[in-house]
Amino acid sequence: MVDALGPRGRIGIVVPSTNTSAHPESELLRPRGVTNQVARITIKERPLGDPQAFLEHVEAMRSGIGSAIEQILTCQPTHLIMGVALEAFWGGVETAARFHAELEAKAGMGVSMGSIATVRALTALGAKRIAVLTPHQPSGDAMVRTYFEEAGYEVVRLKGLKCASPTLIAHTPSQEVVASFKELDGDDVDAIVQVGTNLACISLAAEAERWCGKPVLAINAVTYWDALRQSGIEDRIHGFGSLMERF
């Protein structure tokens, strides 16, 4: 017997409780015969401008990941997405790799997370010089920059939107995202990368590719692409960027 709606796969998505973007954006990319299931890490809605509040926010996400995975495993997913963006980059390449290995050991299955999935995408695209858009505060931006530089990429430009709270990340106007992509673009970059799973960017990134003429990688599309490919699902999803269409 197989799951009636998800005979090809059931992708579990672990996100902070304040995240209203990762699941809806993943639904845009879901092939027929695959279902998306969500577990939430309970965190507070709090201002993030204060460095101590930001660190407490990161710690709350870190401490809640294990119980969220235990919850999602009860519906028997076939693959997991770790949809907590900062945790995916925290501590650099070696720390992120250890964290990824721990998640896979706990889950007993493959796990996709934004940092490693983005490196796989950039490798497929042959991009080495990147510009990065984040919703984070400066300390979060520093972690993202460190990760990519340790992974061998030249971060030509990075823009952090300094969103005031976890929930308000999802309230970022589309005009601000588009203006940021234009600011980050240039002949000196091979690709633009957006991180932050609550910053809704999949459709905007696909649109930006048409006028900037280079890959624009939205993190929710990248992690979902990685989850599909690791699951042996090779469907090409059109209308949401070159990565989903070509690789």
C-alpha contacts under 8 A as a table, 3 or more apart, distances in Angstrom:
res1	aa1	res2	aa2	distance
2	V	6	G	7.72
2	V	7	P	5.63
3	D	6	G	5.17
3	D	7	P	5.21
4	A	7	P	6.12
5	L	33	G	5.91
5	L	34	V	6.93
5	L	35	T	6.68
6	G	9	G	5.23
6	G	10	R	5.68
6	G	33	G	4.79
6	G	34	V	4.51
6	G	35	T	5.17
7	P	10	R	7.91
7	P	33	G	5.53
7	P	34	V	6.73
8	R	33	G	5.19
8	R	34	V	5.44
8	R	233	I	7.99
9	G	33	G	6.93
9	G	34	V	4.83
9	G	35	T	6.60
9	G	77	P	7.31
9	G	78	T	5.72
9	G	79	H	7.67
9	G	231	S	7.53
10	R	34	V	5.69
10	R	35	T	4.90
10	R	36	N	5.87
10	R	37	Q	7.00
10	R	76	Q	7.64
10	R	77	P	4.70
10	R	78	T	5.21
10	R	79	H	6.70
11	I	34	V	7.42
11	I	35	T	6.23
11	I	36	N	4.88
11	I	37	Q	6.07
11	I	77	P	5.61
11	I	78	T	6.04
11	I	79	H	5.05
11	I	80	L	5.60
11	I	81	I	7.12
11	I	227	A	7.57
12	G	36	N	5.95
12	G	37	Q	4.72
12	G	38	V	5.68
12	G	39	A	7.34
12	G	72	I	6.40
12	G	77	P	5.65
12	G	78	T	7.63
12	G	79	H	6.22
12	G	80	L	4.61
12	G	81	I	6.07
13	I	23	H	7.37
13	I	36	N	7.03
13	I	37	Q	6.02
13	I	38	V	4.75
13	I	39	A	6.24
13	I	80	L	5.85
13	I	81	I	4.72
13	I	82	M	6.19
13	I	83	G	6.28
14	V	38	V	5.92
14	V	39	A	4.90
14	V	40	R	5.84
14	V	41	I	7.28
14	V	65	I	7.49
14	V	68	A	6.55
14	V	69	I	6.98
14	V	72	I	7.86
14	V	80	L	7.53
14	V	81	I	6.23
14	V	82	M	5.17
14	V	83	G	5.30
14	V	84	V	7.26
15	V	19	N	6.35
15	V	22	A	7.47
15	V	38	V	7.37
15	V	39	A	6.44
15	V	40	R	5.09
15	V	41	I	6.09
15	V	82	M	6.94
15	V	83	G	4.83
15	V	84	V	5.66
16	P	19	N	5.44
16	P	40	R	5.31
16	P	41	I	4.55
16	P	42	T	6.26
16	P	43	I	6.48
16	P	61	M	6.76
16	P	83	G	7.74
16	P	84	V	6.64
17	S	40	R	4.90
17	S	41	I	5.27
17	S	42	T	5.03
17	S	43	I	6.02
18	T	42	T	7.88
18	T	43	I	7.01
18	T	44	K	7.73
18	T	45	E	6.93
18	T	166	P	6.18
18	T	167	T	5.27
19	N	22	A	6.69
19	N	166	P	7.43
19	N	167	T	6.58
19	N	170	A	7.48
19	N	197	T	7.53
19	N	198	N	5.27
20	T	23	H	6.98
20	T	24	P	7.35
20	T	167	T	7.79
20	T	170	A	6.71
20	T	198	N	6.34
21	S	24	P	5.57
21	S	25	E	6.01
21	S	170	A	6.53
21	S	197	T	6.80
21	S	198	N	4.87
21	S	199	L	6.64
21	S	200	A	5.63
22	A	25	E	5.34
22	A	26	S	6.08
22	A	83	G	7.15
22	A	197	T	5.64
22	A	198	N	6.02
22	A	200	A	7.59
22	A	220	N	6.13
23	H	26	S	5.06
23	H	27	E	6.27
23	H	36	N	7.68
23	H	38	V	7.19
24	P	27	E	5.11
24	P	28	L	6.77
25	E	28	L	5.29
25	E	29	L	7.13
25	E	200	A	7.26
25	E	202	I	6.89
25	E	220	N	6.79
25	E	221	A	7.64
26	S	29	L	5.34
26	S	30	R	6.37
26	S	36	N	7.56
26	S	220	N	6.72
26	S	221	A	7.11
26	S	224	Y	6.59
27	E	30	R	5.15
27	E	36	N	7.14
29	L	221	A	7.53
29	L	224	Y	7.49
29	L	237	I	6.62
29	L	240	F	7.85
30	R	34	V	6.31
30	R	35	T	7.03
30	R	36	N	7.60
31	P	34	V	5.75
31	P	235	D	7.21
31	P	237	I	7.78
37	Q	72	I	7.52
37	Q	77	P	7.80
38	V	72	I	7.00
39	A	68	A	5.55
39	A	69	I	7.25
39	A	71	Q	6.69
39	A	72	I	5.61
40	R	68	A	6.05
41	I	61	M	6.50
41	I	64	G	5.29
41	I	65	I	6.27
41	I	67	S	7.86
41	I	68	A	5.85
42	T	60	A	7.93
42	T	61	M	7.73
42	T	64	G	6.96
43	I	57	H	7.28
43	I	60	A	6.15
43	I	61	M	6.68
44	K	57	H	7.59
45	E	165	S	6.46
45	E	166	P	6.08
45	E	167	T	6.48
46	R	53	A	7.57
46	R	165	S	5.57
46	R	166	P	7.05
47	P	50	D	7.20
47	P	53	A	7.07
47	P	54	F	7.92
47	P	164	A	5.55
47	P	165	S	4.72
47	P	166	P	7.83
48	L	51	P	7.14
48	L	53	A	5.76
48	L	54	F	4.94
48	L	57	H	7.83
48	L	137	Q	7.33
48	L	163	C	7.71
48	L	164	A	5.61
48	L	165	S	5.33
48	L	166	P	7.65
49	G	53	A	7.41
49	G	54	F	6.96
49	G	137	Q	6.83
49	G	162	K	7.69
49	G	164	A	6.32
50	D	53	A	5.31
50	D	54	F	6.25
51	P	54	F	5.03
51	P	55	L	6.30
51	P	139	S	7.89
52	Q	55	L	5.15
52	Q	56	E	6.22
53	A	56	E	5.06
53	A	57	H	6.12
54	F	57	H	5.00
54	F	58	V	6.33
55	L	58	V	5.06
55	L	59	E	6.17
56	E	59	E	5.05
56	E	60	A	6.12
57	H	60	A	5.19
57	H	61	M	6.45
58	V	61	M	5.25
58	V	62	R	6.21
58	V	86	L	7.59
58	V	87	E	7.53
59	E	62	R	4.96
59	E	63	S	6.05
60	A	63	S	5.31
60	A	64	G	6.23
61	M	64	G	5.31
61	M	65	I	6.39
61	M	84	V	7.55
61	M	87	E	7.88
62	R	65	I	5.70
62	R	87	E	6.93
63	S	66	G	6.95
64	G	67	S	5.70
64	G	68	A	6.34
65	I	68	A	5.14
65	I	69	I	6.23
66	G	69	I	5.21
66	G	70	E	6.34
66	G	106	K	7.97
67	S	70	E	4.96
67	S	71	Q	6.19
68	A	71	Q	5.04
68	A	72	I	6.26
69	I	72	I	5.17
69	I	73	L	6.09
69	I	106	K	7.96
69	I	107	A	6.79
70	E	73	L	5.33
70	E	74	T	7.00
70	E	107	A	7.79
71	Q	74	T	5.77
72	I	75	C	5.90
72	I	76	Q	7.39
72	I	77	P	7.31
73	L	76	Q	5.16
73	L	77	P	6.23
73	L	107	A	7.23
77	P	80	L	7.10
78	T	109	M	7.07
78	T	110	G	8.00
78	T	231	S	7.72
79	H	109	M	6.07
79	H	110	G	5.40
79	H	111	V	6.12
79	H	112	S	7.96
79	H	227	A	6.72
79	H	231	S	6.97
80	L	107	A	7.93
80	L	109	M	7.44
80	L	110	G	6.39
80	L	111	V	4.68
80	L	112	S	6.24
80	L	227	A	7.30
81	I	111	V	5.57
81	I	112	S	4.71
81	I	113	M	5.89
81	I	223	T	6.80
81	I	224	Y	7.44
81	I	227	A	6.88
82	M	85	A	7.96
82	M	88	A	7.88
82	M	111	V	6.76
82	M	112	S	6.11
82	M	113	M	5.00
82	M	114	G	7.62
83	G	113	M	6.57
83	G	114	G	7.31
83	G	197	T	6.34
83	G	220	N	7.98
84	V	87	E	5.79
84	V	88	A	6.65
84	V	113	M	7.93
84	V	196	G	7.88
84	V	197	T	6.79
85	A	88	A	5.35
85	A	89	F	7.02
85	A	113	M	7.74
85	A	114	G	6.22
85	A	115	S	7.90
85	A	195	V	6.76
85	A	196	G	5.24
85	A	197	T	5.83
86	L	89	F	5.40
86	L	90	W	5.97
86	L	140	G	6.86
86	L	143	M	7.88
86	L	144	V	7.72
86	L	196	G	7.32
87	E	90	W	5.13
87	E	96	A	7.81
88	A	96	A	5.99
88	A	113	M	6.04
88	A	114	G	5.90
88	A	115	S	5.41
88	A	116	I	7.82
89	F	92	G	6.03
89	F	93	V	7.43
89	F	96	A	6.07
89	F	114	G	7.82
89	F	115	S	5.71
89	F	143	M	6.18
89	F	144	V	5.69
89	F	147	Y	5.91
90	W	95	T	7.17
90	W	96	A	6.50
90	W	143	M	5.66
90	W	144	V	7.41
90	W	147	Y	7.62
91	G	94	E	7.51
91	G	95	T	5.23
91	G	96	A	6.55
91	G	143	M	6.71
91	G	147	Y	7.45
92	G	95	T	5.61
92	G	96	A	6.06
92	G	143	M	6.91
92	G	146	T	5.97
92	G	147	Y	4.38
92	G	150	E	6.77
93	V	96	A	5.19
93	V	97	A	6.08
93	V	147	Y	5.51
93	V	148	F	7.99
93	V	150	E	6.22
93	V	151	A	6.41
94	E	97	A	5.08
94	E	98	R	6.30
95	T	98	R	5.18
95	T	99	F	6.18
96	A	99	F	4.99
96	A	100	H	6.05
96	A	115	S	7.82
97	A	100	H	5.03
97	A	101	A	6.22
97	A	116	I	7.99
98	R	101	A	5.10
98	R	102	E	6.21
99	F	102	E	5.07
99	F	103	L	6.25
100	H	103	L	5.13
100	H	104	E	6.29
100	H	111	V	7.27
100	H	113	M	7.64
101	A	104	E	5.17
101	A	105	A	6.16
102	E	105	A	5.09
102	E	106	K	6.16
103	L	106	K	5.13
103	L	107	A	6.00
103	L	111	V	6.96
104	E	107	A	5.07
104	E	108	G	5.59
104	E	109	M	5.56
104	E	110	G	5.73
104	E	111	V	5.74
105	A	108	G	5.17
105	A	109	M	7.32
107	A	110	G	7.71
107	A	111	V	7.93
110	G	230	Q	7.35
111	V	227	A	7.41
112	S	116	I	7.46
112	S	117	A	6.36
112	S	223	T	5.87
112	S	224	Y	7.81
112	S	226	D	6.27
112	S	227	A	5.72
113	M	116	I	6.01
113	M	117	A	5.88
113	M	223	T	5.99
114	G	117	A	5.16
114	G	118	T	5.85
114	G	195	V	7.62
114	G	219	I	6.11
114	G	220	N	7.79
114	G	222	V	7.13
114	G	223	T	5.63
115	S	118	T	5.29
115	S	119	V	6.47
115	S	147	Y	7.82
116	I	119	V	5.17
116	I	120	R	6.35
117	A	120	R	5.07
117	A	121	A	6.22
117	A	222	V	6.22
117	A	223	T	5.65
117	A	226	D	5.85
118	T	121	A	4.93
118	T	122	L	6.06
118	T	217	L	7.92
118	T	219	I	7.31
118	T	222	V	6.17
118	T	223	T	7.46
119	V	122	L	5.10
119	V	123	T	6.03
119	V	151	A	7.65
120	R	123	T	5.11
120	R	124	A	6.24
121	A	124	A	5.09
121	A	125	L	6.22
121	A	222	V	6.95
121	A	243	L	7.20
122	L	125	L	4.99
122	L	126	G	5.91
122	L	127	A	5.25
122	L	128	K	7.32
123	T	126	G	5.04
123	T	127	A	6.49
124	A	247	F	7.40
125	L	215	P	7.87
125	L	243	L	7.81
127	A	130	I	7.31
127	A	190	D	5.22
127	A	191	A	6.19
128	K	152	G	7.59
128	K	153	Y	5.15
128	K	154	E	6.34
128	K	189	V	8.00
128	K	190	D	6.48
128	K	191	A	7.94
129	R	153	Y	5.90
129	R	154	E	4.75
129	R	155	V	6.14
129	R	156	V	6.45
129	R	188	D	7.25
129	R	189	V	4.90
129	R	190	D	5.26
129	R	191	A	6.84
130	I	153	Y	6.99
130	I	154	E	6.18
130	I	155	V	5.13
130	I	156	V	5.87
130	I	157	R	7.24
130	I	189	V	5.12
130	I	190	D	5.82
130	I	191	A	5.09
130	I	192	I	5.58
130	I	193	V	6.87
131	A	155	V	5.77
131	A	156	V	5.56
131	A	157	R	4.70
131	A	158	L	5.62
131	A	184	L	5.85
131	A	185	D	7.19
131	A	189	V	6.44
131	A	191	A	6.61
131	A	192	I	4.79
131	A	193	V	6.14
132	V	155	V	7.27
132	V	157	R	6.34
132	V	158	L	4.58
132	V	159	K	6.28
132	V	184	L	7.37
132	V	192	I	5.80
132	V	193	V	4.75
132	V	194	Q	5.69
132	V	195	V	7.48
133	L	158	L	5.92
133	L	159	K	5.02
133	L	160	G	6.04
133	L	161	L	7.71
133	L	180	S	7.34
133	L	181	F	7.58
133	L	184	L	7.84
133	L	192	I	7.66
133	L	193	V	6.25
133	L	194	Q	4.65
133	L	195	V	6.33
134	T	141	D	6.96
134	T	158	L	7.76
134	T	159	K	6.27
134	T	160	G	4.72
134	T	161	L	6.19
134	T	194	Q	5.97
134	T	195	V	5.18
134	T	196	G	5.89
135	P	160	G	5.39
135	P	161	L	4.59
135	P	162	K	5.58
135	P	163	C	5.53
135	P	169	I	6.40
135	P	195	V	7.53
135	P	196	G	6.06
135	P	199	L	6.86
136	H	139	S	7.77
136	H	140	G	5.46
136	H	141	D	6.02
136	H	160	G	5.43
136	H	161	L	6.14
136	H	162	K	4.94
136	H	163	C	6.21
136	H	196	G	7.56
137	Q	140	G	5.43
137	Q	141	D	6.30
137	Q	160	G	6.46
137	Q	161	L	7.35
137	Q	162	K	4.57
137	Q	163	C	7.10
138	P	141	D	4.89
138	P	142	A	6.15
138	P	160	G	6.94
138	P	162	K	7.36
139	S	142	A	5.14
139	S	143	M	6.63
140	G	143	M	5.21
140	G	144	V	6.47
141	D	144	V	5.11
141	D	145	R	6.15
141	D	158	L	7.81
141	D	160	G	6.38
142	A	145	R	5.15
142	A	146	T	6.06
143	M	146	T	5.12
143	M	147	Y	6.18
144	V	147	Y	5.25
144	V	148	F	6.43
145	R	148	F	5.40
145	R	149	E	6.12
145	R	155	V	6.82
145	R	158	L	7.70
146	T	149	E	5.21
146	T	150	E	6.01
147	Y	150	E	5.22
147	Y	151	A	6.14
148	F	151	A	4.91
148	F	152	G	6.48
148	F	153	Y	5.50
148	F	154	E	7.54
148	F	155	V	7.17
149	E	152	G	5.19
149	E	153	Y	4.99
149	E	154	E	6.06
149	E	155	V	6.74
150	E	153	Y	7.33
155	V	158	L	6.92
156	V	188	D	7.50
156	V	189	V	6.82
157	R	184	L	6.37
158	L	184	L	7.40
159	K	180	S	7.56
159	K	184	L	7.56
163	C	166	P	7.50
163	C	168	L	6.45
163	C	169	I	5.55
163	C	172	T	7.97
164	A	168	L	6.45
164	A	169	I	7.53
165	S	168	L	5.25
165	S	169	I	6.64
166	P	169	I	5.64
166	P	170	A	7.95
166	P	198	N	7.90
167	T	170	A	5.99
167	T	171	H	7.41
167	T	198	N	7.88
168	L	171	H	4.93
168	L	172	T	6.90
169	I	172	T	5.72
169	I	198	N	5.92
169	I	199	L	5.63
170	A	198	N	5.34
170	A	199	L	5.19
170	A	200	A	6.43
172	T	176	E	6.89
172	T	177	V	7.40
172	T	199	L	7.13
173	P	176	E	5.38
173	P	177	V	6.76
174	S	177	V	5.08
174	S	178	V	6.21
174	S	204	L	7.49
175	Q	178	V	5.17
175	Q	179	A	6.07
176	E	179	A	5.11
176	E	180	S	6.09
177	V	180	S	5.05
177	V	181	F	6.30
177	V	201	C	7.68
177	V	204	L	7.68
178	V	181	F	5.12
178	V	182	K	6.36
178	V	204	L	6.95
178	V	208	A	7.39
179	A	182	K	5.13
179	A	183	E	6.19
180	S	183	E	4.94
180	S	184	L	6.13
181	F	184	L	5.13
181	F	185	D	6.07
181	F	192	I	7.52
181	F	208	A	7.26
182	K	185	D	5.23
182	K	212	C	8.00
184	L	192	I	7.33
185	D	189	V	6.93
185	D	192	I	7.10
185	D	212	C	7.05
186	G	189	V	5.85
187	D	190	D	7.70
189	V	192	I	7.39
190	D	214	K	6.57
190	D	215	P	7.44
191	A	214	K	5.79
191	A	215	P	4.98
191	A	216	V	5.83
191	A	217	L	7.55
192	I	214	K	7.78
192	I	215	P	6.42
192	I	216	V	4.67
192	I	217	L	6.19
193	V	216	V	5.85
193	V	217	L	4.78
193	V	218	A	6.35
193	V	219	I	7.55
194	Q	201	C	7.68
194	Q	216	V	7.61
194	Q	217	L	5.98
194	Q	218	A	4.96
194	Q	219	I	5.86
195	V	199	L	7.77
195	V	218	A	6.70
195	V	219	I	5.20
196	G	199	L	5.62
196	G	219	I	6.86
197	T	200	A	7.29
197	T	219	I	6.35
197	T	220	N	5.98
201	C	204	L	5.10
201	C	205	A	5.68
201	C	218	A	5.73
202	I	205	A	5.29
202	I	206	A	6.35
202	I	218	A	5.40
202	I	219	I	7.98
202	I	220	N	7.03
202	I	221	A	6.21
202	I	240	F	6.39
202	I	241	G	7.84
203	S	206	A	5.18
203	S	207	E	6.28
203	S	240	F	6.03
204	L	207	E	5.08
204	L	208	A	6.09
205	A	208	A	4.93
205	A	209	E	6.30
205	A	216	V	5.35
205	A	217	L	6.53
205	A	218	A	6.15
205	A	240	F	7.82
205	A	241	G	7.06
206	A	209	E	5.30
206	A	210	R	7.06
206	A	216	V	6.85
206	A	239	G	7.03
206	A	240	F	5.16
206	A	241	G	4.41
206	A	242	S	7.58
207	E	210	R	5.53
207	E	211	W	7.22
207	E	241	G	7.90
208	A	211	W	5.48
208	A	212	C	6.01
208	A	216	V	6.80
209	E	212	C	5.33
209	E	213	G	5.37
209	E	214	K	5.49
209	E	215	P	5.69
209	E	216	V	5.69
209	E	241	G	7.18
210	R	213	G	5.60
210	R	214	K	7.78
215	P	241	G	7.62
215	P	242	S	6.67
215	P	243	L	7.70
216	V	241	G	7.51
217	L	221	A	7.29
217	L	222	V	6.62
217	L	241	G	7.76
217	L	243	L	7.79
218	A	221	A	5.47
218	A	222	V	6.22
219	I	222	V	4.94
219	I	223	T	6.13
220	N	223	T	5.37
220	N	224	Y	6.14
221	A	224	Y	5.19
221	A	225	W	5.97
221	A	240	F	7.83
221	A	244	M	7.71
222	V	225	W	5.10
222	V	226	D	6.16
222	V	243	L	7.71
223	T	226	D	5.01
223	T	227	A	6.12
224	Y	227	A	4.95
224	Y	228	L	6.20
225	W	228	L	5.23
225	W	229	R	6.20
225	W	243	L	7.77
225	W	244	M	6.33
226	D	229	R	5.22
226	D	230	Q	5.96
227	A	230	Q	5.23
227	A	231	S	6.10
228	L	231	S	5.03
228	L	232	G	6.44
228	L	233	I	5.04
228	L	234	E	6.91
229	R	232	G	5.09
229	R	233	I	5.31
229	R	234	E	5.91
230	Q	233	I	7.43
236	R	244	M	5.76
236	R	245	E	4.91
236	R	246	R	6.95
236	R	247	F	7.53
237	I	240	F	6.97
237	I	244	M	5.36
237	I	245	E	5.46
238	H	241	G	7.15
238	H	244	M	6.79
238	H	245	E	5.36
239	G	245	E	7.78
240	F	244	M	6.68
240	F	245	E	7.66
241	G	244	M	5.86
241	G	245	E	6.47
242	S	245	E	4.92
242	S	246	R	5.70
242	S	247	F	7.94
243	L	246	R	5.49
243	L	247	F	5.65
244	M	247	F	6.11
